[in-house]
């Protein structure tokens, strides 16, 4: 058994369960911080179905209570060496208050709880590829700054931007060694495409499948990168073992992801459905009413030509023998899974990470 003991927040979410599985497969002791007994049982059943049978326990947490409703001095936490925070809400259309509570307050609460754990060597926080790298010096934010950013980006992305800064600032002030992980759109498992949520790009793929996508969004430079769930889990499990990752940020995405129109055209051909011939530039999409485009306005900020600093993440991963699986194969397997599992998957559009 490894000497590592991981406390995982957001363990029942799309990414969290793959991380728990990976840690257990590496003989790491895992304590899943969950909200209900039922959610833990669902996680335990999923892990059993996916061949993970290591040392797993759980605790119930309440983000609205002091110390998350737990006693950090309890023997349950005395051997915890790493905390992984994947808790939060990945959803569009939230109010600013809901997004702040789900993604900012909860993240700060996890950091403050982690600071009280006697054996802690690393806090790993899941941020995002478009929100990572924030300047923590401005924390705490003013109400006017928060309102302006949440209005411009949407409550989800705005809250993730603020959380990135808050986690860094709080961890630094409390002397906690931390690592920020900034993943791209997380698709399914690279082997069978399995995915636990339908939001963002996944909804676009399903709209394409059902003939409800009137045009391909973006141009040949529009880059909506992806990463498979199992690769990201392996990367996150690796982070606490690497000294050079302390107080660093990593952008985890596959640079080989095709430009968005090509990605959708490839998946349309794979699914044997009609691919729209019309393309709509991102700028025009932002100006058109949502009733006409069918797109949630919050998703349009992701239609960007930006590229991201992936060199450090790739170097760390490849030094440990971790390589991205072929991205087009993974995308096709993910699309197949989405289509096959659509009725159940649509129930999870608002996903706990």
C-alpha positions as a Markdown table, in Angstrom:
| # | Residue | x | y | z |
|---|---|---|---|---|
| 1 | Unk | 0.0 | 0.0 | 0.0 |
| 2 | Unk | 1.3 | 3.5 | -0.9 |
| 3 | Unk | 2.0 | 5.9 | 1.9 |
| 4 | Unk | -0.2 | 8.4 | 0.2 |
| 5 | Unk | -3.6 | 9.2 | 1.5 |
| 6 | Unk | -5.8 | 11.4 | -0.7 |
| 7 | Unk | -8.9 | 13.4 | 0.4 |
| 8 | Unk | -10.9 | 14.0 | -2.7 |
| 9 | Unk | -13.7 | 16.7 | -2.9 |
| 10 | Unk | -16.0 | 16.4 | -5.9 |
| 11 | Unk | -15.3 | 12.6 | -6.0 |
| 12 | Unk | -18.7 | 11.7 | -7.4 |
| 13 | Unk | -18.4 | 14.0 | -10.4 |
| 14 | Unk | -17.5 | 13.3 | -14.0 |
| 15 | Unk | -13.8 | 13.9 | -13.4 |
| 16 | Unk | -13.7 | 13.0 | -9.7 |
| 17 | Unk | -14.7 | 9.4 | -10.1 |
| 18 | Unk | -12.0 | 8.8 | -12.7 |
| 19 | Unk | -9.4 | 10.4 | -10.4 |
| 20 | Unk | -10.6 | 8.2 | -7.5 |
| 21 | Unk | -10.3 | 5.2 | -9.7 |
| 22 | Unk | -6.8 | 6.1 | -10.8 |
| 23 | Unk | -5.6 | 6.7 | -7.2 |
| 24 | Unk | -7.0 | 3.4 | -6.1 |
| 25 | Unk | -5.4 | 1.6 | -9.0 |
| 26 | Unk | -2.1 | 3.1 | -7.8 |
| 27 | Unk | -2.8 | 1.8 | -4.2 |
| 28 | Unk | -3.3 | 5.2 | -2.8 |
| 29 | Unk | -5.7 | 5.3 | 0.2 |
| 30 | Unk | -8.6 | 7.5 | -0.7 |
| 31 | Unk | -11.2 | 9.3 | 1.4 |
| 32 | Unk | -14.0 | 10.7 | -0.7 |
| 33 | Unk | -15.6 | 13.9 | 0.6 |
| 34 | Unk | -19.3 | 13.6 | -0.5 |
| 35 | Unk | -22.5 | 15.3 | 0.3 |
| 36 | Unk | -24.7 | 12.3 | 0.9 |
| 37 | Unk | -24.5 | 8.6 | 1.6 |
| 38 | Unk | -26.4 | 7.9 | -1.6 |
| 39 | Unk | -23.9 | 9.7 | -3.7 |
| 40 | Unk | -21.1 | 7.7 | -2.1 |
| 41 | Unk | -22.9 | 4.4 | -2.8 |
| 42 | Unk | -23.3 | 5.4 | -6.4 |
| 43 | Unk | -19.6 | 6.1 | -6.6 |
| 44 | Unk | -18.7 | 2.8 | -4.9 |
| 45 | Unk | -20.9 | 0.9 | -7.3 |
| 46 | Unk | -19.3 | 2.6 | -10.3 |
| 47 | Unk | -15.8 | 1.9 | -9.0 |
| 48 | Unk | -16.6 | -1.8 | -8.5 |
| 49 | Unk | -17.9 | -1.9 | -12.0 |
| 50 | Unk | -14.6 | -0.4 | -13.2 |
| 51 | Unk | -12.2 | -2.7 | -11.5 |
| 52 | Unk | -11.1 | -0.4 | -8.6 |
| 53 | Unk | -11.1 | -2.1 | -5.3 |
| 54 | Unk | -8.5 | -0.3 | -3.2 |
| 55 | Unk | -8.7 | 1.3 | 0.2 |
| 56 | Unk | -11.7 | 3.7 | 0.0 |
| 57 | Unk | -13.6 | 5.5 | 2.8 |
| 58 | Unk | -15.8 | 8.5 | 2.9 |
| 59 | Unk | -16.9 | 11.5 | 4.9 |
| 60 | Unk | -19.9 | 13.7 | 4.6 |
| 61 | Unk | -19.3 | 17.4 | 4.0 |
| 62 | Unk | -21.5 | 20.5 | 4.1 |
| 63 | Unk | -20.0 | 23.5 | 2.4 |
| 64 | Unk | -22.3 | 25.8 | 4.2 |
| 65 | Unk | -20.9 | 24.9 | 7.6 |
| 66 | Unk | -17.7 | 25.8 | 9.5 |
| 67 | Unk | -14.9 | 23.4 | 8.6 |
| 68 | Unk | -17.2 | 21.9 | 6.0 |
| 69 | Unk | -19.1 | 20.1 | 8.8 |
| 70 | Unk | -16.1 | 18.0 | 9.8 |
| 71 | Unk | -13.4 | 18.1 | 12.5 |
| 72 | Unk | -10.0 | 18.5 | 10.8 |
| 73 | Unk | -8.3 | 17.2 | 14.0 |
| 74 | Unk | -10.2 | 13.9 | 13.7 |
| 75 | Unk | -8.1 | 10.7 | 13.2 |
| 76 | Unk | -9.9 | 10.3 | 9.9 |
| 77 | Unk | -7.8 | 13.1 | 8.5 |
| 78 | Unk | -4.5 | 12.5 | 10.5 |
| 79 | Unk | -2.8 | 10.7 | 7.6 |
| 80 | Unk | -4.1 | 12.7 | 4.7 |
| 81 | Unk | -1.1 | 13.7 | 2.6 |
| 82 | Unk | -2.9 | 15.3 | -0.4 |
| 83 | Unk | -6.2 | 17.1 | -1.0 |
| 84 | Unk | -7.7 | 17.2 | -4.5 |
| 85 | Unk | -10.4 | 19.8 | -4.9 |
| 86 | Unk | -12.8 | 19.0 | -7.9 |
| 87 | Unk | -15.9 | 20.3 | -6.2 |
| 88 | Unk | -18.1 | 22.9 | -7.9 |
| 89 | Unk | -20.8 | 23.3 | -10.4 |
| 90 | Unk | -20.3 | 23.1 | -14.2 |
| 91 | Unk | -23.4 | 24.7 | -15.6 |
| 92 | Unk | -24.5 | 27.6 | -17.6 |
| 93 | Unk | -27.4 | 29.9 | -16.7 |
| 94 | Unk | -26.6 | 30.0 | -13.0 |
| 95 | Unk | -27.2 | 33.2 | -11.0 |
| 96 | Unk | -24.1 | 35.1 | -9.8 |
| 97 | Unk | -24.9 | 34.1 | -6.2 |
| 98 | Unk | -25.3 | 30.4 | -7.0 |
| 99 | Unk | -22.0 | 30.3 | -9.0 |
| 100 | Unk | -20.1 | 32.2 | -6.3 |
| 101 | Unk | -21.3 | 29.8 | -3.6 |
| 102 | Unk | -20.6 | 26.7 | -5.7 |
| 103 | Unk | -17.2 | 27.6 | -7.2 |
| 104 | Unk | -15.6 | 30.3 | -5.0 |
| 105 | Unk | -16.9 | 29.9 | -1.4 |
| 106 | Unk | -16.6 | 26.1 | -1.6 |
| 107 | Unk | -13.0 | 26.3 | -3.0 |
| 108 | Unk | -11.9 | 28.7 | -0.3 |
| 109 | Unk | -13.5 | 26.4 | 2.3 |
| 110 | Unk | -11.5 | 23.4 | 1.0 |
| 111 | Unk | -8.2 | 25.4 | 1.2 |
| 112 | Unk | -8.9 | 26.5 | 4.7 |
| 113 | Unk | -9.8 | 23.0 | 5.8 |
| 114 | Unk | -6.7 | 21.6 | 4.1 |
| 115 | Unk | -4.5 | 24.0 | 6.0 |
| 116 | Unk | -5.5 | 22.3 | 9.3 |
| 117 | Unk | -4.4 | 18.8 | 8.2 |
| 118 | Unk | -1.2 | 17.8 | 9.9 |
| 119 | Unk | 0.3 | 15.5 | 7.3 |
| 120 | Unk | -0.6 | 17.6 | 4.2 |
| 121 | Unk | 2.1 | 17.9 | 1.5 |
| 122 | Unk | 0.0 | 19.1 | -1.5 |
| 123 | Unk | -3.3 | 20.7 | -2.4 |
| 124 | Unk | -4.4 | 20.1 | -6.0 |
| 125 | Unk | -7.1 | 22.4 | -7.3 |
| 126 | Unk | -9.0 | 21.9 | -10.6 |
| 127 | Unk | -9.4 | 25.2 | -12.3 |
| 128 | Unk | -9.8 | 25.6 | -16.1 |
| 129 | Unk | -7.9 | 26.3 | -19.3 |
| 130 | Unk | -9.5 | 29.7 | -19.9 |
| 131 | Unk | -9.5 | 30.8 | -16.3 |
| 132 | Unk | -6.1 | 29.6 | -15.0 |
| 133 | Unk | -3.2 | 31.8 | -14.2 |
| 134 | Unk | -5.0 | 34.6 | -12.4 |
| 135 | Unk | -3.2 | 37.2 | -10.3 |
| 136 | Unk | -4.0 | 36.5 | -6.6 |
| 137 | Unk | -2.8 | 39.9 | -5.4 |
| 138 | Unk | -6.3 | 41.5 | -5.9 |
| 139 | Unk | -8.0 | 39.1 | -3.6 |
| 140 | Unk | -10.5 | 39.8 | -2.1 |
| 141 | Unk | -12.4 | 41.1 | -5.0 |
| 142 | Unk | -14.8 | 44.1 | -4.7 |
| 143 | Unk | -18.4 | 43.6 | -5.4 |
| 144 | Unk | -18.2 | 45.9 | -8.5 |
| 145 | Unk | -15.3 | 43.9 | -10.0 |
| 146 | Unk | -17.2 | 40.6 | -9.4 |
| 147 | Unk | -20.4 | 41.9 | -10.9 |
| 148 | Unk | -18.7 | 43.3 | -14.0 |
| 149 | Unk | -16.7 | 40.1 | -14.7 |
| 150 | Unk | -19.6 | 37.8 | -14.1 |
| 151 | Unk | -21.8 | 39.8 | -16.4 |
| 152 | Unk | -19.2 | 39.9 | -19.2 |
| 153 | Unk | -18.2 | 36.2 | -19.0 |
| 154 | Unk | -21.3 | 34.6 | -17.5 |
| 155 | Unk | -21.6 | 33.5 | -13.9 |
| 156 | Unk | -20.0 | 30.1 | -14.5 |
| 157 | Unk | -16.8 | 31.3 | -16.1 |
| 158 | Unk | -16.6 | 34.4 | -14.0 |
| 159 | Unk | -16.8 | 32.4 | -10.8 |
| 160 | Unk | -14.1 | 30.0 | -12.0 |
| 161 | Unk | -11.8 | 33.0 | -12.7 |
| 162 | Unk | -12.4 | 34.3 | -9.2 |
| 163 | Unk | -11.9 | 30.9 | -7.7 |
| 164 | Unk | -8.5 | 30.5 | -9.4 |
| 165 | Unk | -7.3 | 33.7 | -7.8 |
| 166 | Unk | -8.9 | 33.0 | -4.4 |
| 167 | Unk | -7.4 | 29.5 | -4.1 |
| 168 | Unk | -3.9 | 30.8 | -4.9 |
| 169 | Unk | -4.2 | 33.7 | -2.5 |
| 170 | Unk | -5.6 | 31.7 | 0.3 |
| 171 | Unk | -3.1 | 28.8 | -0.1 |
| 172 | Unk | -0.2 | 31.2 | -0.1 |
| 173 | Unk | -1.4 | 33.1 | 2.9 |
| 174 | Unk | -1.8 | 29.8 | 4.9 |
| 175 | Unk | 1.5 | 28.4 | 3.7 |
| 176 | Unk | 0.0 | 25.4 | 1.8 |
| 177 | Unk | 1.9 | 23.9 | -1.1 |
| 178 | Unk | -0.5 | 23.8 | -4.0 |
| 179 | Unk | -0.8 | 23.0 | -7.7 |
| 180 | Unk | -3.4 | 24.4 | -10.1 |
| 181 | Unk | -4.6 | 22.1 | -12.9 |
| 182 | Unk | -6.2 | 23.8 | -15.8 |
| 183 | Unk | -7.9 | 21.3 | -18.1 |
| 184 | Unk | -9.7 | 21.8 | -21.4 |
| 185 | Unk | -13.1 | 20.4 | -22.2 |
| 186 | Unk | -13.0 | 17.0 | -20.6 |
| 187 | Unk | -14.5 | 14.3 | -22.9 |
| 188 | Unk | -15.0 | 10.6 | -22.1 |
| 189 | Unk | -12.6 | 7.8 | -21.3 |
| 190 | Unk | -10.1 | 7.2 | -24.2 |
| 191 | Unk | -10.9 | 3.4 | -24.2 |
| 192 | Unk | -14.7 | 3.3 | -24.4 |
| 193 | Unk | -15.8 | 7.0 | -24.5 |
| 194 | Unk | -17.6 | 6.8 | -21.2 |
| 195 | Unk | -18.7 | 10.2 | -20.0 |
| 196 | Unk | -20.8 | 11.3 | -17.1 |
| 197 | Unk | -22.2 | 14.7 | -18.2 |
| 198 | Unk | -23.7 | 16.5 | -21.1 |
| 199 | Unk | -22.9 | 20.1 | -21.2 |
| 200 | Unk | -21.0 | 22.5 | -23.5 |
| 201 | Unk | -19.4 | 20.7 | -26.4 |
| 202 | Unk | -21.3 | 17.5 | -25.7 |
| 203 | Unk | -24.7 | 19.3 | -26.3 |
| 204 | Unk | -23.3 | 20.5 | -29.6 |
| 205 | Unk | -22.4 | 17.0 | -30.7 |
| 206 | Unk | -25.9 | 15.8 | -29.8 |
| 207 | Unk | -27.5 | 18.7 | -31.6 |
| 208 | Unk | -25.4 | 17.7 | -34.7 |
| 209 | Unk | -26.6 | 14.1 | -34.4 |
| 210 | Unk | -30.2 | 15.2 | -34.2 |
| 211 | Unk | -29.9 | 17.6 | -37.2 |
| 212 | Unk | -30.5 | 20.5 | -34.9 |
| 213 | Unk | -27.2 | 22.3 | -35.6 |
| 214 | Unk | -27.9 | 24.8 | -38.4 |
| 215 | Unk | -24.3 | 25.8 | -39.0 |
| 216 | Unk | -20.8 | 24.9 | -37.9 |
| 217 | Unk | -19.5 | 27.5 | -35.4 |
| 218 | Unk | -16.2 | 29.3 | -35.8 |
| 219 | Unk | -13.4 | 29.1 | -38.5 |
| 220 | Unk | -10.3 | 27.1 | -39.1 |
| 221 | Unk | -8.6 | 28.9 | -36.2 |
| 222 | Unk | -11.3 | 28.3 | -33.6 |
| 223 | Unk | -9.7 | 26.1 | -31.0 |
| 224 | Unk | -11.9 | 24.3 | -28.4 |
| 225 | Unk | -9.4 | 21.9 | -27.0 |
| 226 | Unk | -10.2 | 18.6 | -25.3 |
| 227 | Unk | -8.6 | 16.1 | -22.9 |
| 228 | Unk | -9.8 | 12.6 | -22.1 |
| 229 | Unk | -11.1 | 11.9 | -18.6 |
| 230 | Unk | -8.6 | 9.1 | -18.0 |
| 231 | Unk | -5.6 | 11.2 | -19.1 |
| 232 | Unk | -6.6 | 14.1 | -16.8 |
| 233 | Unk | -7.1 | 11.7 | -13.9 |
| 234 | Unk | -3.6 | 10.2 | -14.4 |
| 235 | Unk | -2.1 | 13.7 | -14.6 |
| 236 | Unk | -3.8 | 14.8 | -11.4 |
| 237 | Unk | -2.7 | 11.6 | -9.6 |
| 238 | Unk | 0.9 | 12.3 | -10.7 |
| 239 | Unk | 1.0 | 15.9 | -9.5 |
| 240 | Unk | 1.5 | 15.3 | -5.7 |
| 241 | Unk | 4.5 | 13.2 | -6.3 |
| 242 | Unk | 6.4 | 15.8 | -8.3 |
| 243 | Unk | 8.3 | 18.5 | -6.3 |
| 244 | Unk | 8.6 | 20.8 | -9.3 |
| 245 | Unk | 4.8 | 21.0 | -9.4 |
| 246 | Unk | 4.6 | 22.8 | -6.0 |
| 247 | Unk | 3.0 | 26.3 | -6.4 |
| 248 | Unk | 2.8 | 25.8 | -10.2 |
| 249 | Unk | -0.1 | 25.9 | -12.7 |
| 250 | Unk | -0.5 | 23.4 | -15.6 |
| 251 | Unk | -2.6 | 23.7 | -18.7 |
| 252 | Unk | -3.8 | 20.1 | -19.6 |
| 253 | Unk | -5.1 | 19.8 | -23.1 |
| 254 | Unk | -4.4 | 18.0 | -26.3 |
| 255 | Unk | -2.9 | 20.4 | -28.8 |
| 256 | Unk | -3.8 | 18.0 | -31.6 |
| 257 | Unk | -7.5 | 18.8 | -31.1 |
| 258 | Unk | -8.8 | 19.8 | -34.6 |
| 259 | Unk | -10.3 | 23.3 | -35.1 |
| 260 | Unk | -13.9 | 23.2 | -34.0 |
| 261 | Unk | -15.6 | 23.2 | -37.4 |
| 262 | Unk | -13.3 | 20.3 | -38.5 |
| 263 | Unk | -13.9 | 18.5 | -35.2 |
| 264 | Unk | -17.7 | 18.6 | -35.7 |
| 265 | Unk | -17.5 | 17.7 | -39.4 |
| 266 | Unk | -15.4 | 14.7 | -38.5 |
| 267 | Unk | -17.8 | 13.6 | -35.8 |
| 268 | Unk | -20.8 | 14.1 | -38.1 |
| 269 | Unk | -19.3 | 11.9 | -40.8 |
| 270 | Unk | -18.4 | 9.3 | -38.1 |
| 271 | Unk | -22.0 | 9.3 | -36.8 |
| 272 | Unk | -23.3 | 9.2 | -40.4 |
| 273 | Unk | -25.4 | 12.3 | -40.1 |
| 274 | Unk | -25.6 | 15.4 | -42.3 |
| 275 | Unk | -23.0 | 18.0 | -41.6 |
| 276 | Unk | -24.0 | 21.6 | -42.1 |
| 277 | Unk | -22.3 | 23.3 | -45.0 |
| 278 | Unk | -22.8 | 26.8 | -43.6 |
| 279 | Unk | -20.3 | 28.2 | -41.1 |
| 280 | Unk | -21.0 | 31.1 | -38.8 |
| 281 | Unk | -18.0 | 33.2 | -37.5 |
| 282 | Unk | -17.7 | 33.4 | -33.7 |
| 283 | Unk | -18.1 | 37.2 | -33.8 |
| 284 | Unk | -21.4 | 37.0 | -35.7 |
| 285 | Unk | -22.7 | 34.3 | -33.4 |
| 286 | Unk | -22.2 | 36.6 | -30.4 |
| 287 | Unk | -24.3 | 39.3 | -32.1 |
| 288 | Unk | -27.2 | 37.0 | -33.1 |
| 289 | Unk | -30.1 | 36.4 | -30.6 |
| 290 | Unk | -30.0 | 33.2 | -28.7 |
| 291 | Unk | -33.5 | 32.3 | -30.0 |
| 292 | Unk | -32.0 | 32.2 | -33.5 |
| 293 | Unk | -28.7 | 30.4 | -32.8 |
| 294 | Unk | -30.0 | 28.1 | -30.1 |
| 295 | Unk | -26.7 | 28.6 | -28.2 |
| 296 | Unk | -26.4 | 29.6 | -24.6 |
| 297 | Unk | -24.7 | 33.1 | -24.6 |
| 298 | Unk | -22.3 | 31.9 | -21.9 |
| 299 | Unk | -20.8 | 29.2 | -24.2 |
| 300 | Unk | -19.8 | 31.7 | -26.9 |
| 301 | Unk | -16.8 | 33.0 | -25.0 |
| 302 | Unk | -15.3 | 29.6 | -25.5 |
| 303 | Unk | -15.3 | 30.0 | -29.3 |
| 304 | Unk | -11.8 | 31.5 | -29.3 |
| 305 | Unk | -8.6 | 31.3 | -31.4 |
| 306 | Unk | -6.5 | 31.5 | -28.3 |
| 307 | Unk | -3.7 | 29.0 | -27.6 |
| 308 | Unk | -2.4 | 28.0 | -24.2 |
| 309 | Unk | 0.9 | 27.3 | -22.4 |
| 310 | Unk | 1.0 | 23.5 | -22.4 |
| 311 | Unk | 4.8 | 23.0 | -22.5 |
| 312 | Unk | 5.3 | 22.4 | -18.7 |
| 313 | Unk | 2.4 | 20.0 | -18.4 |
| 314 | Unk | 3.5 | 18.0 | -21.4 |
| 315 | Unk | 7.1 | 17.8 | -20.1 |
| 316 | Unk | 6.0 | 16.7 | -16.6 |
| 317 | Unk | 3.6 | 14.1 | -18.1 |
| 318 | Unk | 5.9 | 12.7 | -20.7 |
| 319 | Unk | 8.8 | 12.4 | -18.2 |
| 320 | Unk | 6.5 | 10.0 | -16.3 |
| 321 | Unk | 5.5 | 8.0 | -19.4 |
| 322 | Unk | 2.1 | 9.7 | -19.7 |
| 323 | Unk | 1.0 | 10.5 | -23.3 |
| 324 | Unk | -2.2 | 11.8 | -24.8 |
| 325 | Unk | -4.2 | 9.0 | -26.6 |
| 326 | Unk | -5.0 | 9.7 | -30.3 |
| 327 | Unk | -7.5 | 12.5 | -30.1 |
| 328 | Unk | -9.7 | 11.8 | -33.1 |
| 329 | Unk | -10.2 | 8.2 | -32.0 |
| 330 | Unk | -11.0 | 9.4 | -28.5 |
| 331 | Unk | -13.5 | 11.9 | -29.8 |
| 332 | Unk | -15.3 | 9.3 | -31.9 |
| 333 | Unk | -15.6 | 6.9 | -29.0 |
| 334 | Unk | -16.9 | 9.8 | -26.9 |
| 335 | Unk | -19.5 | 10.7 | -29.5 |
| 336 | Unk | -20.6 | 7.1 | -29.8 |
| 337 | Unk | -21.1 | 6.9 | -26.0 |
| 338 | Unk | -23.0 | 10.2 | -25.9 |
| 339 | Unk | -25.4 | 9.0 | -28.6 |
| 340 | Unk | -25.9 | 5.6 | -27.0 |
| 341 | Unk | -26.4 | 7.0 | -23.5 |
| 342 | Unk | -28.2 | 10.2 | -24.3 |
| 343 | Unk | -31.4 | 9.7 | -22.3 |
| 344 | Unk | -29.6 | 9.1 | -19.0 |
| 345 | Unk | -26.8 | 11.6 | -19.8 |
| 346 | Unk | -29.2 | 14.5 | -20.4 |
| 347 | Unk | -30.4 | 14.2 | -16.8 |
| 348 | Unk | -26.9 | 15.2 | -15.8 |
| 349 | Unk | -26.6 | 18.5 | -17.7 |
| 350 | Unk | -25.9 | 20.3 | -14.4 |
| 351 | Unk | -22.9 | 18.3 | -13.3 |
| 352 | Unk | -21.1 | 18.3 | -9.9 |
| 353 | Unk | -17.4 | 18.2 | -10.6 |
